[in-house]
Amino acid sequence: MITNFILNHSAFEYVVSGNKGSIEEVFPVQNIINGLLKRVAKDKTNILGEISGRYQISKIYLQSSIAFGKFVNGNIGVQYQF
């Protein structure tokens, strides 16, 4: 049996960049958009956990795992040893 936990912290900051067009001389589009994008910048922390096990029945192996965090995900695998 295997158990693990993952902790991830992300800081989202969006920036519009690139070559400025001639409209920038009249209307500073990039600066306005970048000012608005600061409103949606945020930090996010994710915590994920997983439990996994492998069971042997003769030459057949059953492996199952369940992962949980924001969502729950379950998997079952069947293996045969020749």
mmCIF file of the C-alpha atoms, coordinates in Angstrom:
data_MODEL
# 
_entry.id   MODEL 
# 
loop_
_atom_site.group_PDB 
_atom_site.id 
_atom_site.type_symbol 
_atom_site.label_atom_id 
_atom_site.label_alt_id 
_atom_site.label_comp_id 
_atom_site.label_asym_id 
_atom_site.label_entity_id 
_atom_site.label_seq_id 
_atom_site.pdbx_PDB_ins_code 
_atom_site.Cartn_x 
_atom_site.Cartn_y 
_atom_site.Cartn_z 
_atom_site.occupancy 
_atom_site.B_iso_or_equiv 
_atom_site.pdbx_formal_charge 
_atom_site.auth_seq_id 
_atom_site.auth_comp_id 
_atom_site.auth_asym_id 
_atom_site.auth_atom_id 
_atom_site.pdbx_PDB_model_num 
ATOM 1  C CA . MET A 1 1  ? 0.000   0.000   0.000   1.00 0.00 ? 1  MET A CA 1 
ATOM 2  C CA . ILE A 1 2  ? 1.237   3.488   -0.889  1.00 0.00 ? 2  ILE A CA 1 
ATOM 3  C CA . THR A 1 3  ? -0.033  6.790   0.479   1.00 0.00 ? 3  THR A CA 1 
ATOM 4  C CA . ASN A 1 4  ? 1.120   10.243  -0.578  1.00 0.00 ? 4  ASN A CA 1 
ATOM 5  C CA . PHE A 1 5  ? 0.180   13.894  -0.273  1.00 0.00 ? 5  PHE A CA 1 
ATOM 6  C CA . ILE A 1 6  ? 1.027   16.788  -2.566  1.00 0.00 ? 6  ILE A CA 1 
ATOM 7  C CA . LEU A 1 7  ? 0.866   20.469  -1.626  1.00 0.00 ? 7  LEU A CA 1 
ATOM 8  C CA . ASN A 1 8  ? 1.128   23.052  -4.400  1.00 0.00 ? 8  ASN A CA 1 
ATOM 9  C CA . HIS A 1 9  ? 1.012   26.848  -4.106  1.00 0.00 ? 9  HIS A CA 1 
ATOM 10 C CA . SER A 1 10 ? 0.686   29.017  -7.249  1.00 0.00 ? 10 SER A CA 1 
ATOM 11 C CA . ALA A 1 11 ? 0.634   32.770  -7.727  1.00 0.00 ? 11 ALA A CA 1 
ATOM 12 C CA . PHE A 1 12 ? -1.251  33.788  -10.865 1.00 0.00 ? 12 PHE A CA 1 
ATOM 13 C CA . GLU A 1 13 ? -0.226  37.125  -12.380 1.00 0.00 ? 13 GLU A CA 1 
ATOM 14 C CA . TYR A 1 14 ? -1.284  37.853  -15.965 1.00 0.00 ? 14 TYR A CA 1 
ATOM 15 C CA . VAL A 1 15 ? 0.519   40.369  -18.203 1.00 0.00 ? 15 VAL A CA 1 
ATOM 16 C CA . VAL A 1 16 ? -0.144  41.445  -21.785 1.00 0.00 ? 16 VAL A CA 1 
ATOM 17 C CA . SER A 1 17 ? 3.073   42.250  -23.645 1.00 0.00 ? 17 SER A CA 1 
ATOM 18 C CA . GLY A 1 18 ? 4.446   42.345  -27.132 1.00 0.00 ? 18 GLY A CA 1 
ATOM 19 C CA . ASN A 1 19 ? 4.971   44.903  -29.847 1.00 0.00 ? 19 ASN A CA 1 
ATOM 20 C CA . LYS A 1 20 ? 2.788   47.969  -29.428 1.00 0.00 ? 20 LYS A CA 1 
ATOM 21 C CA . GLY A 1 21 ? 0.750   49.094  -32.408 1.00 0.00 ? 21 GLY A CA 1 
ATOM 22 C CA . SER A 1 22 ? 0.064   52.612  -33.608 1.00 0.00 ? 22 SER A CA 1 
ATOM 23 C CA . ILE A 1 23 ? -3.131  52.744  -31.513 1.00 0.00 ? 23 ILE A CA 1 
ATOM 24 C CA . GLU A 1 24 ? -0.920  52.861  -28.392 1.00 0.00 ? 24 GLU A CA 1 
ATOM 25 C CA . GLU A 1 25 ? 0.011   56.465  -29.291 1.00 0.00 ? 25 GLU A CA 1 
ATOM 26 C CA . VAL A 1 26 ? -3.646  57.479  -28.899 1.00 0.00 ? 26 VAL A CA 1 
ATOM 27 C CA . PHE A 1 27 ? -5.050  54.862  -26.516 1.00 0.00 ? 27 PHE A CA 1 
ATOM 28 C CA . PRO A 1 28 ? -2.673  52.931  -24.148 1.00 0.00 ? 28 PRO A CA 1 
ATOM 29 C CA . VAL A 1 29 ? -4.369  49.543  -24.591 1.00 0.00 ? 29 VAL A CA 1 
ATOM 30 C CA . GLN A 1 30 ? -1.659  47.380  -22.980 1.00 0.00 ? 30 GLN A CA 1 
ATOM 31 C CA . ASN A 1 31 ? -1.438  49.547  -19.867 1.00 0.00 ? 31 ASN A CA 1 
ATOM 32 C CA . ILE A 1 32 ? -5.220  49.568  -19.416 1.00 0.00 ? 32 ILE A CA 1 
ATOM 33 C CA . ILE A 1 33 ? -5.512  45.790  -19.881 1.00 0.00 ? 33 ILE A CA 1 
ATOM 34 C CA . ASN A 1 34 ? -2.581  45.125  -17.540 1.00 0.00 ? 34 ASN A CA 1 
ATOM 35 C CA . GLY A 1 35 ? -4.228  47.347  -14.919 1.00 0.00 ? 35 GLY A CA 1 
ATOM 36 C CA . LEU A 1 36 ? -7.459  45.354  -15.233 1.00 0.00 ? 36 LEU A CA 1 
ATOM 37 C CA . LEU A 1 37 ? -5.583  42.025  -15.076 1.00 0.00 ? 37 LEU A CA 1 
ATOM 38 C CA . LYS A 1 38 ? -4.193  42.937  -11.645 1.00 0.00 ? 38 LYS A CA 1 
ATOM 39 C CA . ARG A 1 39 ? -7.765  42.540  -10.366 1.00 0.00 ? 39 ARG A CA 1 
ATOM 40 C CA . VAL A 1 40 ? -7.828  38.827  -11.233 1.00 0.00 ? 40 VAL A CA 1 
ATOM 41 C CA . ALA A 1 41 ? -4.333  38.038  -9.936  1.00 0.00 ? 41 ALA A CA 1 
ATOM 42 C CA . LYS A 1 42 ? -4.543  35.646  -6.987  1.00 0.00 ? 42 LYS A CA 1 
ATOM 43 C CA . ASP A 1 43 ? -2.738  32.954  -5.048  1.00 0.00 ? 43 ASP A CA 1 
ATOM 44 C CA . LYS A 1 44 ? -4.064  29.411  -4.959  1.00 0.00 ? 44 LYS A CA 1 
ATOM 45 C CA . THR A 1 45 ? -3.120  26.402  -2.834  1.00 0.00 ? 45 THR A CA 1 
ATOM 46 C CA . ASN A 1 46 ? -3.982  22.846  -3.867  1.00 0.00 ? 46 ASN A CA 1 
ATOM 47 C CA . ILE A 1 47 ? -3.795  19.790  -1.631  1.00 0.00 ? 47 ILE A CA 1 
ATOM 48 C CA . LEU A 1 48 ? -3.963  16.326  -3.207  1.00 0.00 ? 48 LEU A CA 1 
ATOM 49 C CA . GLY A 1 49 ? -3.800  12.918  -1.592  1.00 0.00 ? 49 GLY A CA 1 
ATOM 50 C CA . GLU A 1 50 ? -3.650  9.396   -2.979  1.00 0.00 ? 50 GLU A CA 1 
ATOM 51 C CA . ILE A 1 51 ? -3.984  5.888   -1.597  1.00 0.00 ? 51 ILE A CA 1 
ATOM 52 C CA . SER A 1 52 ? -2.954  2.964   -3.767  1.00 0.00 ? 52 SER A CA 1 
ATOM 53 C CA . GLY A 1 53 ? -2.726  -0.785  -3.268  1.00 0.00 ? 53 GLY A CA 1 
ATOM 54 C CA . ARG A 1 54 ? -1.805  -3.875  -5.291  1.00 0.00 ? 54 ARG A CA 1 
ATOM 55 C CA . TYR A 1 55 ? -3.294  -7.301  -4.630  1.00 0.00 ? 55 TYR A CA 1 
ATOM 56 C CA . GLN A 1 56 ? -1.996  -10.596 -6.041  1.00 0.00 ? 56 GLN A CA 1 
ATOM 57 C CA . ILE A 1 57 ? -4.210  -13.580 -6.857  1.00 0.00 ? 57 ILE A CA 1 
ATOM 58 C CA . SER A 1 58 ? -1.966  -16.263 -8.407  1.00 0.00 ? 58 SER A CA 1 
ATOM 59 C CA . LYS A 1 59 ? -0.632  -14.651 -11.630 1.00 0.00 ? 59 LYS A CA 1 
ATOM 60 C CA . ILE A 1 60 ? -3.241  -11.882 -11.663 1.00 0.00 ? 60 ILE A CA 1 
ATOM 61 C CA . TYR A 1 61 ? -2.623  -8.540  -9.999  1.00 0.00 ? 61 TYR A CA 1 
ATOM 62 C CA . LEU A 1 62 ? -5.358  -6.071  -9.130  1.00 0.00 ? 62 LEU A CA 1 
ATOM 63 C CA . GLN A 1 63 ? -4.211  -2.526  -8.553  1.00 0.00 ? 63 GLN A CA 1 
ATOM 64 C CA . SER A 1 64 ? -6.496  0.183   -7.268  1.00 0.00 ? 64 SER A CA 1 
ATOM 65 C CA . SER A 1 65 ? -5.981  3.810   -6.348  1.00 0.00 ? 65 SER A CA 1 
ATOM 66 C CA . ILE A 1 66 ? -8.077  6.689   -5.147  1.00 0.00 ? 66 ILE A CA 1 
ATOM 67 C CA . ALA A 1 67 ? -6.963  10.304  -5.356  1.00 0.00 ? 67 ALA A CA 1 
ATOM 68 C CA . PHE A 1 68 ? -8.713  13.127  -3.557  1.00 0.00 ? 68 PHE A CA 1 
ATOM 69 C CA . GLY A 1 69 ? -8.453  16.874  -3.374  1.00 0.00 ? 69 GLY A CA 1 
ATOM 70 C CA . LYS A 1 70 ? -10.847 19.230  -5.120  1.00 0.00 ? 70 LYS A CA 1 
ATOM 71 C CA . PHE A 1 71 ? -12.258 16.153  -6.895  1.00 0.00 ? 71 PHE A CA 1 
ATOM 72 C CA . VAL A 1 72 ? -12.147 12.410  -6.201  1.00 0.00 ? 72 VAL A CA 1 
ATOM 73 C CA . ASN A 1 73 ? -10.721 10.046  -8.825  1.00 0.00 ? 73 ASN A CA 1 
ATOM 74 C CA . GLY A 1 74 ? -10.645 6.250   -8.611  1.00 0.00 ? 74 GLY A CA 1 
ATOM 75 C CA . ASN A 1 75 ? -8.795  3.768   -10.834 1.00 0.00 ? 75 ASN A CA 1 
ATOM 76 C CA . ILE A 1 76 ? -8.686  -0.027  -11.026 1.00 0.00 ? 76 ILE A CA 1 
ATOM 77 C CA . GLY A 1 77 ? -6.125  -1.932  -13.082 1.00 0.00 ? 77 GLY A CA 1 
ATOM 78 C CA . VAL A 1 78 ? -5.795  -5.633  -13.887 1.00 0.00 ? 78 VAL A CA 1 
ATOM 79 C CA . GLN A 1 79 ? -2.411  -7.163  -14.780 1.00 0.00 ? 79 GLN A CA 1 
ATOM 80 C CA . TYR A 1 80 ? -1.438  -10.690 -15.747 1.00 0.00 ? 80 TYR A CA 1 
ATOM 81 C CA . GLN A 1 81 ? 2.070   -12.117 -15.387 1.00 0.00 ? 81 GLN A CA 1 
ATOM 82 C CA . PHE A 1 82 ? 3.049   -14.502 -18.211 1.00 0.00 ? 82 PHE A CA 1 
# 
